[in-house]
Amino acid sequence: GAIARPAGAQPGGAQAAGRADTARGAFWLGLATQMSNPKPAVFFGAVFVGTLPPDASAPAMLALLAAIFVNEFACTMGVARLFAVARVRAAYARLKVAIDRSFGTILGLMGARIATG
């Protein structure tokens, strides 16, 4: 498959749908998708670098890991519950291109600001 899709392309497709026909298939598809996404690792690596002093204790590191886990779990479950509603999915499908382009522009501007110091 392609690494990138056009902005208007629908996610998933026949291959993904076939694996998510059961609760177990949906779980494993979601887990594989999340584990293969490098963005959380980069983001949370930045969180660790920015919030923990070099001499942080093991309990402090574990507390931060626990907080990150709770935050990720709550956000992921919230998005899943939200997108379980057909009207929400339909609205997102209509607005997907605009949302993707808007956030891409915002992230690009933020990156440019960081790069130019």
Biopython code that builds the backbone (N, CA, C, O; Angstrom):
import numpy as np
from Bio.PDB.StructureBuilder import StructureBuilder

atoms = [
    (1, "GLY", "N", (0.816, -1.188, 0.000)),
    (1, "GLY", "CA", (0.000, 0.000, 0.000)),
    (1, "GLY", "C", (0.857, 1.247, 0.000)),
    (1, "GLY", "O", (2.063, 1.196, 0.240)),
    (2, "ALA", "N", (0.232, 2.332, -0.265)),
    (2, "ALA", "CA", (0.913, 3.619, -0.311)),
    (2, "ALA", "C", (1.169, 4.141, 1.095)),
    (2, "ALA", "O", (0.415, 3.851, 2.024)),
    (3, "ILE", "N", (2.220, 4.900, 1.238)),
    (3, "ILE", "CA", (2.535, 5.512, 2.524)),
    (3, "ILE", "C", (1.570, 6.661, 2.792)),
    (3, "ILE", "O", (1.160, 6.863, 3.935)),
    (4, "ALA", "N", (1.206, 7.403, 1.778)),
    (4, "ALA", "CA", (0.309, 8.541, 1.942)),
    (4, "ALA", "C", (-0.908, 8.366, 1.043)),
    (4, "ALA", "O", (-0.836, 7.757, -0.024)),
    (5, "ARG", "N", (-2.016, 8.910, 1.500)),
    (5, "ARG", "CA", (-3.254, 8.901, 0.718)),
    (5, "ARG", "C", (-3.592, 10.336, 0.349)),
    (5, "ARG", "O", (-3.183, 11.267, 1.043)),
    (6, "PRO", "N", (-4.331, 10.523, -0.731)),
    (6, "PRO", "CA", (-4.838, 11.864, -1.015)),
    (6, "PRO", "C", (-5.729, 12.328, 0.136)),
    (6, "PRO", "O", (-6.309, 11.501, 0.839)),
    (7, "ALA", "N", (-5.841, 13.638, 0.335)),
    (7, "ALA", "CA", (-6.595, 14.177, 1.468)),
    (7, "ALA", "C", (-8.038, 13.682, 1.499)),
    (7, "ALA", "O", (-8.599, 13.512, 2.582)),
    (8, "GLY", "N", (-8.651, 13.449, 0.346)),
    (8, "GLY", "CA", (-10.047, 13.032, 0.319)),
    (8, "GLY", "C", (-10.260, 11.535, 0.426)),
    (8, "GLY", "O", (-11.406, 11.088, 0.471)),
    (9, "ALA", "N", (-9.192, 10.742, 0.469)),
    (9, "ALA", "CA", (-9.329, 9.284, 0.502)),
    (9, "ALA", "C", (-9.865, 8.825, 1.851)),
    (9, "ALA", "O", (-9.527, 9.391, 2.890)),
    (10, "GLN", "N", (-10.693, 7.805, 1.823)),
    (10, "GLN", "CA", (-11.235, 7.244, 3.058)),
    (10, "GLN", "C", (-10.210, 6.318, 3.688)),
    (10, "GLN", "O", (-9.528, 5.585, 2.972)),
    (11, "PRO", "N", (-10.082, 6.331, 5.016)),
    (11, "PRO", "CA", (-9.130, 5.442, 5.684)),
    (11, "PRO", "C", (-9.583, 3.997, 5.610)),
    (11, "PRO", "O", (-10.758, 3.725, 5.365)),
    (12, "GLY", "N", (-8.663, 3.070, 5.820)),
    (12, "GLY", "CA", (-9.021, 1.657, 5.886)),
    (12, "GLY", "C", (-9.071, 1.027, 4.521)),
    (12, "GLY", "O", (-8.056, 0.930, 3.832)),
    (13, "GLY", "N", (-10.230, 0.608, 4.137)),
    (13, "GLY", "CA", (-10.404, -0.059, 2.867)),
    (13, "GLY", "C", (-10.772, -1.513, 3.089)),
    (13, "GLY", "O", (-11.040, -1.926, 4.218)),
    (14, "ALA", "N", (-10.786, -2.282, 2.027)),
    (14, "ALA", "CA", (-11.229, -3.676, 2.109)),
    (14, "ALA", "C", (-10.343, -4.503, 3.029)),
    (14, "ALA", "O", (-10.851, -5.340, 3.774)),
    (15, "GLN", "N", (-9.043, -4.290, 2.995)),
    (15, "GLN", "CA", (-8.149, -5.083, 3.842)),
    (15, "GLN", "C", (-8.404, -4.802, 5.309)),
    (15, "GLN", "O", (-8.516, -5.738, 6.100)),
    (16, "ALA", "N", (-8.498, -3.543, 5.693)),
    (16, "ALA", "CA", (-8.717, -3.199, 7.097)),
    (16, "ALA", "C", (-10.095, -3.653, 7.550)),
    (16, "ALA", "O", (-10.246, -4.137, 8.672)),
    (17, "ALA", "N", (-11.105, -3.504, 6.696)),
    (17, "ALA", "CA", (-12.457, -3.890, 7.073)),
    (17, "ALA", "C", (-12.544, -5.386, 7.333)),
    (17, "ALA", "O", (-13.253, -5.814, 8.244)),
    (18, "GLY", "N", (-11.845, -6.176, 6.557)),
    (18, "GLY", "CA", (-11.884, -7.628, 6.746)),
    (18, "GLY", "C", (-11.300, -8.061, 8.076)),
    (18, "GLY", "O", (-11.745, -9.057, 8.647)),
    (19, "ARG", "N", (-10.304, -7.330, 8.587)),
    (19, "ARG", "CA", (-9.680, -7.677, 9.860)),
    (19, "ARG", "C", (-10.477, -7.164, 11.040)),
    (19, "ARG", "O", (-10.274, -7.641, 12.157)),
    (20, "ALA", "N", (-11.377, -6.210, 10.841)),
    (20, "ALA", "CA", (-12.099, -5.604, 11.947)),
    (20, "ALA", "C", (-13.546, -6.097, 12.029)),
    (20, "ALA", "O", (-14.384, -5.440, 12.647)),
    (21, "ASP", "N", (-13.850, -7.240, 11.416)),
    (21, "ASP", "CA", (-15.218, -7.758, 11.441)),
    (21, "ASP", "C", (-15.636, -8.252, 12.814)),
    (21, "ASP", "O", (-16.830, -8.297, 13.111)),
    (22, "THR", "N", (-14.693, -8.619, 13.648)),
    (22, "THR", "CA", (-15.004, -9.097, 14.993)),
    (22, "THR", "C", (-14.372, -8.151, 16.011)),
    (22, "THR", "O", (-13.509, -7.344, 15.666)),
    (23, "ALA", "N", (-14.807, -8.254, 17.262)),
    (23, "ALA", "CA", (-14.220, -7.422, 18.312)),
    (23, "ALA", "C", (-12.729, -7.730, 18.452)),
    (23, "ALA", "O", (-11.918, -6.822, 18.630)),
    (24, "ARG", "N", (-12.378, -8.996, 18.371)),
    (24, "ARG", "CA", (-10.964, -9.375, 18.483)),
    (24, "ARG", "C", (-10.166, -8.810, 17.309)),
    (24, "ARG", "O", (-9.070, -8.284, 17.503)),
    (25, "GLY", "N", (-10.708, -8.916, 16.091)),
    (25, "GLY", "CA", (-10.034, -8.374, 14.917)),
    (25, "GLY", "C", (-9.877, -6.864, 15.012)),
    (25, "GLY", "O", (-8.835, -6.319, 14.647)),
    (26, "ALA", "N", (-10.925, -6.180, 15.508)),
    (26, "ALA", "CA", (-10.853, -4.729, 15.667)),
    (26, "ALA", "C", (-9.791, -4.358, 16.697)),
    (26, "ALA", "O", (-9.045, -3.398, 16.507)),
    (27, "PHE", "N", (-9.726, -5.117, 17.785)),
    (27, "PHE", "CA", (-8.718, -4.852, 18.811)),
    (27, "PHE", "C", (-7.313, -4.971, 18.239)),
    (27, "PHE", "O", (-6.484, -4.080, 18.423)),
    (28, "TRP", "N", (-7.045, -6.079, 17.542)),
    (28, "TRP", "CA", (-5.695, -6.297, 17.016)),
    (28, "TRP", "C", (-5.345, -5.307, 15.914)),
    (28, "TRP", "O", (-4.195, -4.883, 15.799)),
    (29, "LEU", "N", (-6.328, -4.937, 15.105)),
    (29, "LEU", "CA", (-6.086, -3.924, 14.079)),
    (29, "LEU", "C", (-5.762, -2.580, 14.730)),
    (29, "LEU", "O", (-4.830, -1.896, 14.307)),
    (30, "GLY", "N", (-6.516, -2.205, 15.744)),
    (30, "GLY", "CA", (-6.257, -0.952, 16.451)),
    (30, "GLY", "C", (-4.914, -0.952, 17.148)),
    (30, "GLY", "O", (-4.187, 0.040, 17.110)),
    (31, "LEU", "N", (-4.579, -2.076, 17.791)),
    (31, "LEU", "CA", (-3.293, -2.183, 18.481)),
    (31, "LEU", "C", (-2.133, -2.087, 17.488)),
    (31, "LEU", "O", (-1.158, -1.375, 17.730)),
    (32, "ALA", "N", (-2.245, -2.803, 16.378)),
    (32, "ALA", "CA", (-1.177, -2.778, 15.370)),
    (32, "ALA", "C", (-1.030, -1.371, 14.783)),
    (32, "ALA", "O", (0.085, -0.909, 14.539)),
    (33, "THR", "N", (-2.153, -0.698, 14.558)),
    (33, "THR", "CA", (-2.116, 0.657, 14.019)),
    (33, "THR", "C", (-1.428, 1.598, 15.002)),
    (33, "THR", "O", (-0.566, 2.388, 14.616)),
    (34, "GLN", "N", (-1.812, 1.509, 16.275)),
    (34, "GLN", "CA", (-1.226, 2.394, 17.287)),
    (34, "GLN", "C", (0.263, 2.100, 17.490)),
    (34, "GLN", "O", (1.068, 3.024, 17.608)),
    (35, "MET", "N", (0.624, 0.833, 17.529)),
    (35, "MET", "CA", (2.020, 0.475, 17.786)),
    (35, "MET", "C", (2.939, 0.823, 16.605)),
    (35, "MET", "O", (4.142, 1.008, 16.790)),
    (36, "SER", "N", (2.378, 0.911, 15.403)),
    (36, "SER", "CA", (3.198, 1.222, 14.231)),
    (36, "SER", "C", (3.255, 2.725, 13.940)),
    (36, "SER", "O", (3.871, 3.144, 12.960)),
    (37, "ASN", "N", (2.625, 3.521, 14.779)),
    (37, "ASN", "CA", (2.590, 4.965, 14.579)),
    (37, "ASN", "C", (3.742, 5.613, 15.344)),
    (37, "ASN", "O", (3.747, 5.563, 16.574)),
    (38, "PRO", "N", (4.709, 6.214, 14.672)),
    (38, "PRO", "CA", (5.857, 6.788, 15.377)),
    (38, "PRO", "C", (5.559, 8.110, 16.080)),
    (38, "PRO", "O", (6.343, 8.535, 16.928)),
    (39, "LYS", "N", (4.458, 8.765, 15.756)),
    (39, "LYS", "CA", (4.192, 10.083, 16.330)),
    (39, "LYS", "C", (4.085, 10.074, 17.852)),
    (39, "LYS", "O", (4.657, 10.958, 18.490)),
    (40, "PRO", "N", (3.375, 9.114, 18.471)),
    (40, "PRO", "CA", (3.336, 9.129, 19.943)),
    (40, "PRO", "C", (4.719, 8.962, 20.571)),
    (40, "PRO", "O", (5.017, 9.601, 21.581)),
    (41, "ALA", "N", (5.554, 8.124, 19.995)),
    (41, "ALA", "CA", (6.898, 7.933, 20.553)),
    (41, "ALA", "C", (7.699, 9.228, 20.482)),
    (41, "ALA", "O", (8.405, 9.572, 21.430)),
    (42, "VAL", "N", (7.595, 9.948, 19.370)),
    (42, "VAL", "CA", (8.305, 11.214, 19.234)),
    (42, "VAL", "C", (7.733, 12.243, 20.212)),
    (42, "VAL", "O", (8.482, 12.961, 20.874)),
    (43, "PHE", "N", (6.421, 12.307, 20.296)),
    (43, "PHE", "CA", (5.781, 13.272, 21.193)),
    (43, "PHE", "C", (6.154, 12.998, 22.643)),
    (43, "PHE", "O", (6.563, 13.909, 23.363)),
    (44, "PHE", "N", (6.017, 11.756, 23.071)),
    (44, "PHE", "CA", (6.285, 11.461, 24.471)),
    (44, "PHE", "C", (7.779, 11.471, 24.789)),
    (44, "PHE", "O", (8.170, 11.702, 25.933)),
    (45, "GLY", "N", (8.599, 11.225, 23.793)),
    (45, "GLY", "CA", (10.032, 11.437, 23.992)),
    (45, "GLY", "C", (10.311, 12.896, 24.307)),
    (45, "GLY", "O", (11.129, 13.208, 25.173)),
    (46, "ALA", "N", (9.622, 13.794, 23.596)),
    (46, "ALA", "CA", (9.772, 15.227, 23.855)),
    (46, "ALA", "C", (9.235, 15.586, 25.238)),
    (46, "ALA", "O", (9.805, 16.432, 25.927)),
    (47, "VAL", "N", (8.138, 14.942, 25.643)),
    (47, "VAL", "CA", (7.589, 15.194, 26.981)),
    (47, "VAL", "C", (8.616, 14.808, 28.032)),
    (47, "VAL", "O", (8.858, 15.563, 28.974)),
    (48, "PHE", "N", (9.222, 13.632, 27.876)),
    (48, "PHE", "CA", (10.219, 13.188, 28.849)),
    (48, "PHE", "C", (11.402, 14.145, 28.903)),
    (48, "PHE", "O", (11.856, 14.512, 29.986)),
    (49, "VAL", "N", (11.898, 14.548, 27.750)),
    (49, "VAL", "CA", (13.048, 15.450, 27.707)),
    (49, "VAL", "C", (12.692, 16.795, 28.337)),
    (49, "VAL", "O", (13.510, 17.397, 29.032)),
    (50, "GLY", "N", (11.481, 17.257, 28.094)),
    (50, "GLY", "CA", (11.088, 18.575, 28.574)),
    (50, "GLY", "C", (10.608, 18.637, 30.003)),
    (50, "GLY", "O", (10.608, 19.716, 30.595)),
    (51, "THR", "N", (10.195, 17.512, 30.589)),
    (51, "THR", "CA", (9.599, 17.570, 31.925)),
    (51, "THR", "C", (10.416, 16.892, 33.011)),
    (51, "THR", "O", (10.233, 17.190, 34.191)),
    (52, "LEU", "N", (11.298, 16.000, 32.647)),
    (52, "LEU", "CA", (12.072, 15.283, 33.659)),
    (52, "LEU", "C", (13.499, 15.793, 33.718)),
    (52, "LEU", "O", (14.173, 15.889, 32.692)),
    (53, "PRO", "N", (13.959, 16.120, 34.910)),
    (53, "PRO", "CA", (15.368, 16.486, 35.019)),
    (53, "PRO", "C", (16.239, 15.250, 34.811)),
    (53, "PRO", "O", (15.767, 14.130, 35.007)),
    (54, "PRO", "N", (17.492, 15.430, 34.422)),
    (54, "PRO", "CA", (18.364, 14.274, 34.166)),
    (54, "PRO", "C", (18.515, 13.344, 35.369)),
    (54, "PRO", "O", (18.742, 12.146, 35.201)),
    (55, "ASP", "N", (18.391, 13.882, 36.569)),
    (55, "ASP", "CA", (18.566, 13.056, 37.766)),
    (55, "ASP", "C", (17.231, 12.620, 38.371)),
    (55, "ASP", "O", (17.154, 12.364, 39.572)),
    (56, "ALA", "N", (16.177, 12.533, 37.550)),
    (56, "ALA", "CA", (14.852, 12.147, 38.041)),
    (56, "ALA", "C", (14.888, 10.743, 38.639)),
    (56, "ALA", "O", (15.589, 9.854, 38.156)),
    (57, "SER", "N", (14.115, 10.576, 39.697)),
    (57, "SER", "CA", (14.056, 9.277, 40.369)),
    (57, "SER", "C", (13.174, 8.316, 39.583)),
    (57, "SER", "O", (12.371, 8.733, 38.748)),
    (58, "ALA", "N", (13.332, 7.043, 39.856)),
    (58, "ALA", "CA", (12.505, 6.018, 39.208)),
    (58, "ALA", "C", (11.023, 6.244, 39.508)),
    (58, "ALA", "O", (10.208, 6.122, 38.593)),
    (59, "PRO", "N", (10.627, 6.573, 40.765)),
    (59, "PRO", "CA", (9.196, 6.837, 41.003)),
    (59, "PRO", "C", (8.660, 8.016, 40.189)),
    (59, "PRO", "O", (7.510, 7.988, 39.750)),
    (60, "ALA", "N", (9.480, 9.051, 39.981)),
    (60, "ALA", "CA", (9.035, 10.181, 39.165)),
    (60, "ALA", "C", (8.818, 9.747, 37.720)),
    (60, "ALA", "O", (7.839, 10.142, 37.087)),
    (61, "MET", "N", (9.735, 8.934, 37.201)),
    (61, "MET", "CA", (9.585, 8.435, 35.828)),
    (61, "MET", "C", (8.348, 7.553, 35.699)),
    (61, "MET", "O", (7.605, 7.655, 34.723)),
    (62, "LEU", "N", (8.131, 6.690, 36.685)),
    (62, "LEU", "CA", (6.951, 5.821, 36.658)),
    (62, "LEU", "C", (5.665, 6.631, 36.768)),
    (62, "LEU", "O", (4.672, 6.311, 36.115)),
    (63, "ALA", "N", (5.680, 7.679, 37.592)),
    (63, "ALA", "CA", (4.499, 8.533, 37.720)),
    (63, "ALA", "C", (4.184, 9.218, 36.389)),
    (63, "ALA", "O", (3.021, 9.310, 35.997)),
    (64, "LEU", "N", (5.213, 9.696, 35.701)),
    (64, "LEU", "CA", (5.003, 10.328, 34.403)),
    (64, "LEU", "C", (4.486, 9.313, 33.385)),
    (64, "LEU", "O", (3.583, 9.622, 32.608)),
    (65, "LEU", "N", (5.051, 8.108, 33.383)),
    (65, "LEU", "CA", (4.561, 7.056, 32.485)),
    (65, "LEU", "C", (3.103, 6.731, 32.763)),
    (65, "LEU", "O", (2.312, 6.568, 31.834)),
    (66, "ALA", "N", (2.741, 6.635, 34.052)),
    (66, "ALA", "CA", (1.346, 6.343, 34.409)),
    (66, "ALA", "C", (0.421, 7.464, 33.940)),
    (66, "ALA", "O", (-0.663, 7.199, 33.420)),
    (67, "ALA", "N", (0.844, 8.709, 34.120)),
    (67, "ALA", "CA", (0.027, 9.836, 33.677)),
    (67, "ALA", "C", (-0.147, 9.831, 32.161)),
    (67, "ALA", "O", (-1.237, 10.099, 31.656)),
    (68, "ILE", "N", (0.916, 9.529, 31.447)),
    (68, "ILE", "CA", (0.836, 9.455, 29.985)),
    (68, "ILE", "C", (-0.104, 8.336, 29.559)),
    (68, "ILE", "O", (-0.914, 8.520, 28.650)),
    (69, "PHE", "N", (-0.003, 7.174, 30.207)),
    (69, "PHE", "CA", (-0.879, 6.050, 29.865)),
    (69, "PHE", "C", (-2.343, 6.421, 30.090)),
    (69, "PHE", "O", (-3.181, 6.180, 29.221)),
    (70, "VAL", "N", (-2.656, 6.999, 31.238)),
    (70, "VAL", "CA", (-4.040, 7.375, 31.542)),
    (70, "VAL", "C", (-4.541, 8.394, 30.524)),
    (70, "VAL", "O", (-5.670, 8.292, 30.044)),
    (71, "ASN", "N", (-3.701, 9.378, 30.192)),
    (71, "ASN", "CA", (-4.083, 10.385, 29.220)),
    (71, "ASN", "C", (-4.324, 9.774, 27.840)),
    (71, "ASN", "O", (-5.336, 10.063, 27.201)),
    (72, "GLU", "N", (-3.409, 8.941, 27.385)),
    (72, "GLU", "CA", (-3.559, 8.298, 26.074)),
    (72, "GLU", "C", (-4.802, 7.414, 26.033)),
    (72, "GLU", "O", (-5.558, 7.443, 25.063)),
    (73, "PHE", "N", (-5.009, 6.633, 27.082)),
    (73, "PHE", "CA", (-6.161, 5.733, 27.135)),
    (73, "PHE", "C", (-7.456, 6.541, 27.099)),
    (73, "PHE", "O", (-8.366, 6.220, 26.334)),
    (74, "ALA", "N", (-7.543, 7.584, 27.918)),
    (74, "ALA", "CA", (-8.760, 8.393, 27.970)),
    (74, "ALA", "C", (-9.025, 9.074, 26.626)),
    (74, "ALA", "O", (-10.160, 9.082, 26.150)),
    (75, "CYS", "N", (-7.996, 9.636, 26.021)),
    (75, "CYS", "CA", (-8.179, 10.305, 24.728)),
    (75, "CYS", "C", (-8.585, 9.319, 23.638)),
    (75, "CYS", "O", (-9.491, 9.594, 22.852)),
    (76, "THR", "N", (-7.915, 8.175, 23.595)),
    (76, "THR", "CA", (-8.236, 7.178, 22.569)),
    (76, "THR", "C", (-9.657, 6.651, 22.748)),
    (76, "THR", "O", (-10.390, 6.505, 21.770)),
    (77, "MET", "N", (-10.046, 6.369, 23.971)),
    (77, "MET", "CA", (-11.403, 5.882, 24.220)),
    (77, "MET", "C", (-12.434, 6.965, 23.905)),
    (77, "MET", "O", (-13.505, 6.670, 23.376)),
    (78, "GLY", "N", (-12.114, 8.207, 24.228)),
    (78, "GLY", "CA", (-13.040, 9.302, 23.913)),
    (78, "GLY", "C", (-13.257, 9.445, 22.417)),
    (78, "GLY", "O", (-14.389, 9.615, 21.965)),
    (79, "VAL", "N", (-12.184, 9.378, 21.651)),
    (79, "VAL", "CA", (-12.302, 9.468, 20.192)),
    (79, "VAL", "C", (-13.081, 8.267, 19.643)),
    (79, "VAL", "O", (-13.923, 8.416, 18.757)),
    (80, "ALA", "N", (-12.791, 7.082, 20.176)),
    (80, "ALA", "CA", (-13.499, 5.882, 19.721)),
    (80, "ALA", "C", (-14.994, 5.990, 20.007)),
    (80, "ALA", "O", (-15.819, 5.658, 19.156)),
    (81, "ARG", "N", (-15.344, 6.458, 21.216)),
    (81, "ARG", "CA", (-16.766, 6.607, 21.565)),
    (81, "ARG", "C", (-17.417, 7.675, 20.683)),
    (81, "ARG", "O", (-18.544, 7.501, 20.221)),
    (82, "LEU", "N", (-16.714, 8.759, 20.456)),
    (82, "LEU", "CA", (-17.245, 9.831, 19.631)),
    (82, "LEU", "C", (-17.508, 9.340, 18.208)),
    (82, "LEU", "O", (-18.572, 9.600, 17.647)),
    (83, "PHE", "N", (-16.542, 8.632, 17.625)),
    (83, "PHE", "CA", (-16.684, 8.162, 16.248)),
    (83, "PHE", "C", (-17.581, 6.936, 16.130)),
    (83, "PHE", "O", (-17.833, 6.464, 15.021)),
    (84, "ALA", "N", (-18.065, 6.416, 17.245)),
    (84, "ALA", "CA", (-19.056, 5.344, 17.191)),
    (84, "ALA", "C", (-20.425, 5.894, 16.782)),
    (84, "ALA", "O", (-21.321, 5.130, 16.421)),
    (85, "VAL", "N", (-20.582, 7.201, 16.839)),
    (85, "VAL", "CA", (-21.836, 7.864, 16.468)),
    (85, "VAL", "C", (-21.816, 8.158, 14.964)),
    (85, "VAL", "O", (-20.916, 8.835, 14.468)),
    (86, "ALA", "N", (-22.803, 7.649, 14.258)),
    (86, "ALA", "CA", (-22.844, 7.778, 12.789)),
    (86, "ALA", "C", (-22.814, 9.231, 12.334)),
    (86, "ALA", "O", (-22.143, 9.549, 11.352)),
    (87, "ARG", "N", (-23.521, 10.115, 13.022)),
    (87, "ARG", "CA", (-23.537, 11.528, 12.615)),
    (87, "ARG", "C", (-22.155, 12.158, 12.721)),
    (87, "ARG", "O", (-21.777, 12.979, 11.885)),
    (88, "VAL", "N", (-21.407, 11.777, 13.741)),
    (88, "VAL", "CA", (-20.056, 12.311, 13.909)),
    (88, "VAL", "C", (-19.165, 11.831, 12.771)),
    (88, "VAL", "O", (-18.419, 12.617, 12.187)),
    (89, "ARG", "N", (-19.244, 10.525, 12.452)),
    (89, "ARG", "CA", (-18.445, 9.988, 11.342)),
    (89, "ARG", "C", (-18.791, 10.685, 10.032)),
    (89, "ARG", "O", (-17.903, 11.013, 9.246)),
    (90, "ALA", "N", (-20.086, 10.912, 9.797)),
    (90, "ALA", "CA", (-20.518, 11.565, 8.553)),
    (90, "ALA", "C", (-20.004, 13.006, 8.497)),
    (90, "ALA", "O", (-19.541, 13.458, 7.450)),
    (91, "ALA", "N", (-20.084, 13.723, 9.612)),
    (91, "ALA", "CA", (-19.599, 15.107, 9.644)),
    (91, "ALA", "C", (-18.093, 15.144, 9.409)),
    (91, "ALA", "O", (-17.598, 15.989, 8.662)),
    (92, "TYR", "N", (-17.362, 14.225, 10.049)),
    (92, "TYR", "CA", (-15.913, 14.178, 9.853)),
    (92, "TYR", "C", (-15.576, 13.873, 8.398)),
    (92, "TYR", "O", (-14.671, 14.482, 7.827)),
    (93, "ALA", "N", (-16.301, 12.933, 7.798)),
    (93, "ALA", "CA", (-16.037, 12.590, 6.396)),
    (93, "ALA", "C", (-16.237, 13.810, 5.496)),
    (93, "ALA", "O", (-15.479, 14.018, 4.548)),
    (94, "ARG", "N", (-17.258, 14.615, 5.794)),
    (94, "ARG", "CA", (-17.502, 15.824, 4.992)),
    (94, "ARG", "C", (-16.407, 16.867, 5.188)),
    (94, "ARG", "O", (-16.054, 17.585, 4.253)),
    (95, "LEU", "N", (-15.870, 16.950, 6.406)),
    (95, "LEU", "CA", (-14.915, 18.007, 6.738)),
    (95, "LEU", "C", (-13.458, 17.554, 6.728)),
    (95, "LEU", "O", (-12.564, 18.346, 7.025)),
    (96, "LYS", "N", (-13.209, 16.295, 6.391)),
    (96, "LYS", "CA", (-11.872, 15.714, 6.509)),
    (96, "LYS", "C", (-10.805, 16.502, 5.753)),
    (96, "LYS", "O", (-9.744, 16.785, 6.309)),
    (97, "VAL", "N", (-11.062, 16.853, 4.521)),
    (97, "VAL", "CA", (-10.065, 17.566, 3.722)),
    (97, "VAL", "C", (-9.731, 18.906, 4.363)),
    (97, "VAL", "O", (-8.558, 19.260, 4.479)),
    (98, "ALA", "N", (-10.743, 19.649, 4.779)),
    (98, "ALA", "CA", (-10.508, 20.961, 5.402)),
    (98, "ALA", "C", (-9.764, 20.803, 6.726)),
    (98, "ALA", "O", (-8.855, 21.581, 7.016)),
    (99, "ILE", "N", (-10.133, 19.817, 7.524)),
    (99, "ILE", "CA", (-9.466, 19.579, 8.804)),
    (99, "ILE", "C", (-8.005, 19.221, 8.571)),
    (99, "ILE", "O", (-7.117, 19.788, 9.208)),
    (100, "ASP", "N", (-7.750, 18.283, 7.662)),
    (100, "ASP", "CA", (-6.371, 17.857, 7.385)),
    (100, "ASP", "C", (-5.515, 19.023, 6.904)),
    (100, "ASP", "O", (-4.385, 19.196, 7.362)),
    (101, "ARG", "N", (-6.041, 19.811, 5.997)),
    (101, "ARG", "CA", (-5.268, 20.936, 5.462)),
    (101, "ARG", "C", (-5.044, 22.012, 6.517)),
    (101, "ARG", "O", (-3.965, 22.601, 6.586)),
    (102, "SER", "N", (-6.053, 22.269, 7.336)),
    (102, "SER", "CA", (-5.916, 23.287, 8.388)),
    (102, "SER", "C", (-4.852, 22.888, 9.395)),
    (102, "SER", "O", (-3.967, 23.681, 9.717)),
    (103, "PHE", "N", (-4.937, 21.659, 9.895)),
    (103, "PHE", "CA", (-3.959, 21.226, 10.888)),
    (103, "PHE", "C", (-2.569, 21.053, 10.277)),
    (103, "PHE", "O", (-1.564, 21.300, 10.943)),
    (104, "GLY", "N", (-2.511, 20.635, 9.032)),
    (104, "GLY", "CA", (-1.215, 20.554, 8.355)),
    (104, "GLY", "C", (-0.565, 21.916, 8.240)),
    (104, "GLY", "O", (0.643, 22.053, 8.438)),
    (105, "THR", "N", (-1.362, 22.923, 7.922)),
    (105, "THR", "CA", (-0.848, 24.291, 7.826)),
    (105, "THR", "C", (-0.371, 24.783, 9.193)),
    (105, "THR", "O", (0.708, 25.365, 9.308)),
    (106, "ILE", "N", (-1.185, 24.545, 10.231)),
    (106, "ILE", "CA", (-0.805, 24.973, 11.587)),
    (106, "ILE", "C", (0.497, 24.309, 12.011)),
    (106, "ILE", "O", (1.398, 24.980, 12.514)),
    (107, "LEU", "N", (0.607, 23.005, 11.815)),
    (107, "LEU", "CA", (1.831, 22.299, 12.197)),
    (107, "LEU", "C", (3.026, 22.777, 11.379)),
    (107, "LEU", "O", (4.129, 22.917, 11.909)),
    (108, "GLY", "N", (2.813, 23.025, 10.104)),
    (108, "GLY", "CA", (3.895, 23.550, 9.258)),
    (108, "GLY", "C", (4.371, 24.908, 9.738)),
    (108, "GLY", "O", (5.574, 25.167, 9.775)),
    (109, "LEU", "N", (3.435, 25.786, 10.109)),
    (109, "LEU", "CA", (3.796, 27.107, 10.623)),
    (109, "LEU", "C", (4.537, 27.000, 11.951)),
    (109, "LEU", "O", (5.497, 27.732, 12.191)),
    (110, "MET", "N", (4.088, 26.085, 12.815)),
    (110, "MET", "CA", (4.775, 25.890, 14.087)),
    (110, "MET", "C", (6.196, 25.372, 13.854)),
    (110, "MET", "O", (7.140, 25.820, 14.506)),
    (111, "GLY", "N", (6.342, 24.440, 12.934)),
    (111, "GLY", "CA", (7.667, 23.919, 12.600)),
    (111, "GLY", "C", (8.570, 24.998, 12.029)),
    (111, "GLY", "O", (9.754, 25.062, 12.360)),
    (112, "ALA", "N", (8.021, 25.835, 11.184)),
    (112, "ALA", "CA", (8.803, 26.934, 10.594)),
    (112, "ALA", "C", (9.240, 27.914, 11.674)),
    (112, "ALA", "O", (10.358, 28.428, 11.639)),
    (113, "ARG", "N", (8.367, 28.166, 12.619)),
    (113, "ARG", "CA", (8.723, 29.075, 13.715)),
    (113, "ARG", "C", (9.862, 28.500, 14.558)),
    (113, "ARG", "O", (10.787, 29.219, 14.935)),
    (114, "ILE", "N", (9.789, 27.219, 14.848)),
    (114, "ILE", "CA", (10.858, 26.571, 15.613)),
    (114, "ILE", "C", (12.160, 26.602, 14.822)),
    (114, "ILE", "O", (13.223, 26.892, 15.371)),
    (115, "ALA", "N", (12.071, 26.300, 13.530)),
    (115, "ALA", "CA", (13.269, 26.232, 12.686)),
    (115, "ALA", "C", (13.949, 27.594, 12.542)),
    (115, "ALA", "O", (15.170, 27.681, 12.415)),
    (116, "THR", "N", (13.142, 28.646, 12.563)),
    (116, "THR", "CA", (13.721, 29.975, 12.375)),
    (116, "THR", "C", (14.049, 30.662, 13.710)),
    (116, "THR", "O", (14.565, 31.779, 13.734)),
    (117, "GLY", "N", (13.738, 29.972, 14.820)),
    (117, "GLY", "CA", (14.142, 30.412, 16.154)),
    (117, "GLY", "C", (13.535, 31.654, 16.602)),
    (117, "GLY", "O", (13.810, 32.110, 17.712)),
]
sb = StructureBuilder()
sb.init_structure("model")
sb.init_model(0)
sb.init_chain("A")
sb.init_seg("    ")
for serial, (resi, resn, name, xyz) in enumerate(atoms, 1):
    if name == "N":
        sb.init_residue(resn, " ", resi, " ")
    sb.init_atom(name, np.array(xyz, "f"), 0.0, 1.0, " ", f" {name:<3s}", serial, name[0])
structure = sb.get_structure()
